[in-house]
Structures are given as C-alpha cells and as structure tokens.
Amino acid sequence: MNFIQRFRIAWKNAATSTVSGYTDEKLLEWLGISTESTKATSEATYYTCLKRLSETMGMLPLKYYQQTEKGRIRADPTNVTRLMTLRPNPYVTPSTMWSTMMLNKQHYGNAYIWLRRVYYKGKYHIVDMWNMQSDCVQVIRDDAGIFGYTGGLYYQYSDPVTGKQYMFRNGDVLHFKTWFTFDGIMGAPVRTILKALVDGSGASQQYMNALYSNGLTSTSVLQYTGDLDDKRQTALVDKYMNAFAGPKNAGKMIPVPTGITITPMKMSNVDAQFFELKKYSALQIAAAFGINPNQINDYEKSSYSSSEAMTLDFLVSGMTYSLKSDEEEINAKVQSLDEINANYFYKFNEKAVLRMTAKDQMQVLKDGVNNAIYTPNEARDYLDKPAATGGDVLMCNGNYIPITQVGSQYNKTAQGTNAQEGGNADGGN
C-alpha cells in the first residue's frame, strides 16, 4: 500500500470522526506532525477548568433511592450500588472513576464506562465497571442491520496496552456526552468549539514563558561596524545573549567595545496590553465550561457574599445539566426493568459540596428539626453523630395550626364573649 492510499484511508477515518471517534490530532501524528506543543491541557485556564469539574464530580456521592407514595426514601443497596459507591473494579475507587469520566467527557466530548456482565442463574449481572479512554473508542452505527438490529450502536475499544480490539453492545457501555451535540449520539468538546481561542491562549502562554526566560526584557538590536560572516555573527550574538538576556542577568552592567551598540526595542502598545488580552481569553474559556471567574482565581469583580453562594452558582451554571444527563444514562443501563418499574433510581448528592460554617450549619439543622422537616436523628446523621433513642419522631411548635383553620380561633373567642355578656345581662334582670 503506497503513501497516497494510506493517506486516503486515514483521511476517510478522520472525516467520520462524529461517529467513529477518530480525531484530527491522530491524523497529524500519523503524518509525523507533532502536536505536543499545542496540547490544550498545557493552557493554564483550560487545565484549571478541567480540574475543577473533574474534582467536583469525584466529590459527589452517588445515592440510591426509591420513589414511593410517601415520597423519596433511601433504598437498600444492591450489588451494583456497592460497585458504584465502594469499588467499581479492583484498581480504582468511585471518586477516581467519576472524575476520570468527567475529564474524558470535557476534554474529548464523550466518556465511556464498560459494564462487564456475567451470565448467572438465567440473568446477566454486572460484576465490575471500567473506564475506557475516549480516544481509543470508536462508535459504530449498524445501519445495515449486520448484527441483527438496524440502527443499533456498538462500541469498538482498542486497548492501548495490548493493541487488542473489543466490541461492546450499547447496553454494556455507559456513554456520557457534553451538551453540544447535533445528532444526540456524539458530543463535541470545548477545545474543539473554542479551538482558535484555546490555541491563541496557549500561544500567549508560550510568549509569556519566553518573556520570563528573557528576564522580562524585549528584543534588542545589536549594531556593529564592519562585515562579519554568518559564523562570526552567530558567535557575537550568542556572546551578548548569554551576558545580557535572562532573569539572572537582570540589572547587570555589560561592557561593550567600541564600534558595537546594543539598543533594546521598546514594548509596543499591543505588548503593554498583552496581559489584559490574555485575561479576557481566560474568562471566555472559563465561561464556556460554566466556571465562574473567581474559581480561576480572578476575584477582581467578585460579588458573592459567601463561599456557599459561589459554589451554589457553580453547581447551577456548570454542573446541573451534566449531572442530570449522567444520572439518566446510569438509571437506564445499570438497572433491571423490574427496578425501573419499581421506581428505583440513582442520584448524585450535589449538596455535598455546599460548605457552610459550623454556626450556619447548626442553625439550618435546628430550624429543620423545630419545623418537623428533619427528625433529631436525621440532623445528628448530618453531623456524623450516632442515632439517639426516641430521635426518629418529627416535632414542631404546638401553637401551629393548619392554614385552612387560620382565623377560626377569633370566631370562637367572639362567640364565648357574647355568651358571657348575655349571661351577665340575664342575671342582672
């Protein structure tokens, strides 16, 4: 197979990336073009946003509930529940699995978790769960019905260690995607949507690194009298670069022989405004992720009255949609039909990241207990305290009355007063 044929095959695979998962980055690497210097994760703001979202996802505990006629109650854990809350497989914890999922989803647009099932006593049971690297997964749509189901989805995974390929059915893979999708199957990552902005921000970071390495000095012009060949020109430039440039030489005095002049070039207006432009790009990248400026350490225009308000805004703008779509995927694929019909469901507890002071927390729990929202034992559970005898009873103020009876006490008082006045009048007669 010649080069043109190999190129056409690679280009065809890249053109179908919305289904197969093949990326342009792989095509460039196949052609021998290095993409290491333009990695999006090397950009500080992009990395910070990924870190914030992934760590938040790993912090949220997954709870198992059942919706009953009396409301939502905590359900007894199942084998699958124990996998997702204790140990998905022998090598990772639930926090690692969920944070890895979020990292792949945000960086590649899609994340995949394989549900390994075994056949036992007439049913397939999930025995463990495994993260799959998103750049090693190809999503195949069976439009011809080759596998028995027209339009079915299958996931082909190429193990990066062994090189072996595996084919999984749609029901055996948890597929998480970003909100940016036109076909509902494959999501697009932020780095693709904002490619120019992320690349520009990365280039600005390289410029800053070069500026720091030169001791925050701009380019200089070396003027000399005479004519030198290329080799001597290079030697002369290297000599004064070693003595003039770099942070270690900042503020030093350099002897210059007669006939040689070193003139530093002044920074232009564009260079002077560079930091402001970089800051603007950072805010745009953070906004695309649903990250607030103060969460990338920009407190210039922070208007939050407390850390709780800041975290609540982040949960609403950056995490709510993602959590809801992830919960829907989990509930649809890890539960049996009987569990779904019995209204069992999984839900991430987003309140775990809402931090309050000890005083505020105690006030909230006290109000909840006094108004029959929490039992004393439920409040003690929030404080990691053991249950107390008699603490499972709801309590409230005895002076409270139903809203349908508000005002009736005044009618009774008025009737009692009229009756008393009538008795006194009769007695007087």
HELIX and SHEET records of a PDB file:
HELIX    1   1 PHE A    3  ALA A   15  1                                  13    
HELIX    2   2 SER A   17  SER A   20  1                                   4    
HELIX    3   3 ASP A   24  TRP A   30  1                                   7    
HELIX    4   4 GLU A   36  THR A   38  5                                   3    
HELIX    5   5 ALA A   40  SER A   42  5                                   3    
HELIX    6   6 ALA A   44  MET A   59  1                                  16    
HELIX    7   7 ASN A   79  THR A   85  1                                   7    
HELIX    8   8 PRO A   94  TYR A  108  1                                  15    
HELIX    9   9 SER A  134  CYS A  136  5                                   3    
HELIX   10  10 ASN A  170  ASP A  172  5                                   3    
HELIX   11  11 VAL A  190  ILE A  193  1                                   4    
HELIX   12  12 LYS A  195  SER A  213  1                                  19    
HELIX   13  13 ASP A  230  PHE A  244  1                                  15    
HELIX   14  14 PRO A  247  ASN A  249  5                                   3    
HELIX   15  15 ASN A  269  ALA A  272  1                                   4    
HELIX   16  16 PHE A  274  PHE A  289  1                                  16    
HELIX   17  17 PRO A  293  ILE A  296  5                                   4    
HELIX   18  18 SER A  307  PHE A  314  1                                   8    
HELIX   19  19 LEU A  315  MET A  319  3                                   5    
HELIX   20  20 THR A  320  LYS A  333  1                                  14    
HELIX   21  21 LEU A  337  ASN A  341  1                                   5    
HELIX   22  22 GLU A  350  VAL A  353  5                                   4    
HELIX   23  23 ALA A  358  ASN A  370  1                                  13    
HELIX   24  24 PRO A  376  TYR A  382  1                                   7    
HELIX   25  25 ILE A  403  GLN A  405  5                                   3    
HELIX   26  26 SER A  408  GLY A  428  1                                  21    
SHEET    1   A 3 GLY A  71  ARG A  74  0                                        
SHEET    2   A 3 LEU A  62  THR A  68 -1                                        
SHEET    3   A 3 TYR A 344  PHE A 348 -1                                        
SHEET    1   B 3 LYS A 123  MET A 132  0                                        
SHEET    2   B 3 ASN A 110  TYR A 120 -1                                        
SHEET    3   B 3 VAL A 173  LYS A 177 -1                                        
SHEET    1   C 3 VAL A 137  ASP A 142  0                                        
SHEET    2   C 3 GLY A 152  SER A 158 -1                                        
SHEET    3   C 3 GLN A 165  ARG A 169 -1                                        
SHEET    1   D 2 SER A 220  TYR A 224  0                                        
SHEET    2   D 2 ILE A 260  PRO A 264 -1                                        
END                                                                             
